[in-house]
Amino acid sequence: MKSNFKKYYFVVSMVLGLMFTVLASQAIDVPDTIKYPIAELGGCGSREVCQAYCDQTSNMESCVDFGLKNAMLSENEAVLAKKAIVKIKAGQTPGGCDSKESCQSFCQNSITDLNSCIAFADEIGVPEEEIAQAKKIAQALQKGANLPGECTGKASCESYCQDSSHIDECLAFAEAAQLLPGDEIAEAKKVAVFLKNGKMPGGCKSKSECQVYCEASDHFEECISFAENAQLISKEEAEVAKKTGGQGPGGCKSKATCETYCNLTENAKACSDFAVEKGLVSEEEMDNIKNGVEKNRTGLGEVPDEARNNAENCLNNVFEGNLQKVLAGQQYTTKVQGEKIEGCFEEAISKYTESKMQQGAAQGGQGGQQGPPADIEKEIQSAPAAVQDKIKNEIETRTNEEKAKQAQQKVEEVKNQIQSQVQNMPSGAPPVNIPDVNLNSPPSGGVVPAPGGAPCNSEEECRAMFGGSAPPTN
């Protein structure tokens, strides 16, 4: 739980700098297999000498080729580097910079040059995610936002925002520039209140200080209490953290790492034992852990014979092909697997019901449409008692849905017939309104209106529209 609030300290100061790098002159990791001197790089005899060699514009391309050949650069990095080399040789870099250090210095220390640096990065194809923060800063400045304390670059902005008395101003800019997600901004503001009042754990004043302080086991209670008071974690989360001492099964220390650990089948038993030991599960969950094997057996026994295959196949997929081991009590189930078990039984019942509806159609009921077989009550009674009501309810639901569907189709057919008649009426005949009819939502009283209504409203009007003589008089 400690990690839930560490990340909010002074994160603003770390994202204000534009991390711009020209890969062509970037120092790269040299694998141990490389032996000096390197003939391809002018016979340089050490890392430092080779780096100096590669910093020279005329040597950059051969250095990139050497780096690609020896897996120091990826294909994409090499392409990007060569694009940068072309710009460097043509003198078309921001401020005329020609090395990693000079380009970083130019782009990080003068906010007025930010747009030219971003444009250059776009031109040579720097990945969007690497310059996204810089673009957000530039957009915020264009819209009228001011940098905290009128700082002018990475170094000055970091220095200004390290002072806790400036945290509100720094957070306001981070929010305006959308440098952090809204939820993280909200939590950072909660921390700011304690930071300004000097009520941080152990009096820490920076992210690194607070992290070091809260990693010490004897400060754990204090840091969890702080997180709860600052509303960074709920009361329930704080109680769980105190029960576990901030460490879960397998030594996991955050929700994400613990979920990853416990979602592995081989760790299921350790996680179940840990949850029971620390009192982290409800009585129902405790029962599922202790009696899960028997419940799986019982569940399969309650599935009709015709549907058992479907249920077993589904469960076997859930248990990664180890259903028999689970039923024999030789393999524990993870929480994620446990949440899918009931779905397998429901799916099997649903498929069983569907097959019975199709069987009813095959018997000629409902004009060949799907419906329950004639001996449906006998079918239901033959199923295990535990699922008889479920099967009956699903068959009734499916039957009603099918009836409504058929009735609506009939209405549409009648409407289409009337529409066809209307289209063939003599010219000049008054328009006929054919209202929509939805049998699933009949008007009050349950009476469904005749589709389309009468095309004429009197005997005279009907004769005028469709022809015919007047009735004989006596």
Sequence and secondary structure as in RCSB ss.txt:
>XXXX:A:sequence
MKSNFKKYYFVVSMVLGLMFTVLASQAIDVPDTIKYPIAELGGCGSREVCQAYCDQTSNMESCVDFGLKNAMLSE
NEAVLAKKAIVKIKAGQTPGGCDSKESCQSFCQNSITDLNSCIAFADEIGVPEEEIAQAKKIAQALQKGANLPGE
CTGKASCESYCQDSSHIDECLAFAEAAQLLPGDEIAEAKKVAVFLKNGKMPGGCKSKSECQVYCEASDHFEECIS
FAENAQLISKEEAEVAKKTGGQGPGGCKSKATCETYCNLTENAKACSDFAVEKGLVSEEEMDNIKNGVEKNRTGL
GEVPDEARNNAENCLNNVFEGNLQKVLAGQQYTTKVQGEKIEGCFEEAISKYTESKMQQGAAQGGQGGQQGPPAD
IEKEIQSAPAAVQDKIKNEIETRTNEEKAKQAQQKVEEVKNQIQSQVQNMPSGAPPVNIPDVNLNSPPSGGVVPA
PGGAPCNSEEECRAMFGGSAPPTN
>XXXX:A:secstr
 THHHHTTTTHHHHHSS     GGG      TT  SSBGGGTTB SHHHHHHHHHSGGGHHHHHHHHHHTTSS H
HHHHHHHHHHHHHHTT SGGG  SHHHHHHHHHS GGGHHHHHHHHHHHT  HHHHHHHHHHHHHHHTT   GGG
  SHHHHHHHHTSGGGHHHHHHHHHHTT S HHHHHHHHHHHHHHHTT SGGG  SHHHHHHHHHSGGGHHHHHH
HHHHTTSS HHHHHHHHHHTT  GGG  SHHHHHHHHTSGGGHHHHHHHHHHTT S HHHHHHHHHHHHHHHHHH
HTS HHHHHHHHHHHHHHTTT HHHHHTTSS   HHHHHHHHHHHHHHHHHHHHHHHHHHHHTTGGGGS    TT
HHHHHHHS HHHHHHHHHHHHHHHHHHHHHHHHHHHHHHHHHHHHHHHTS TT          TTS  TTS    
TT  S SSHHHHHHHH        
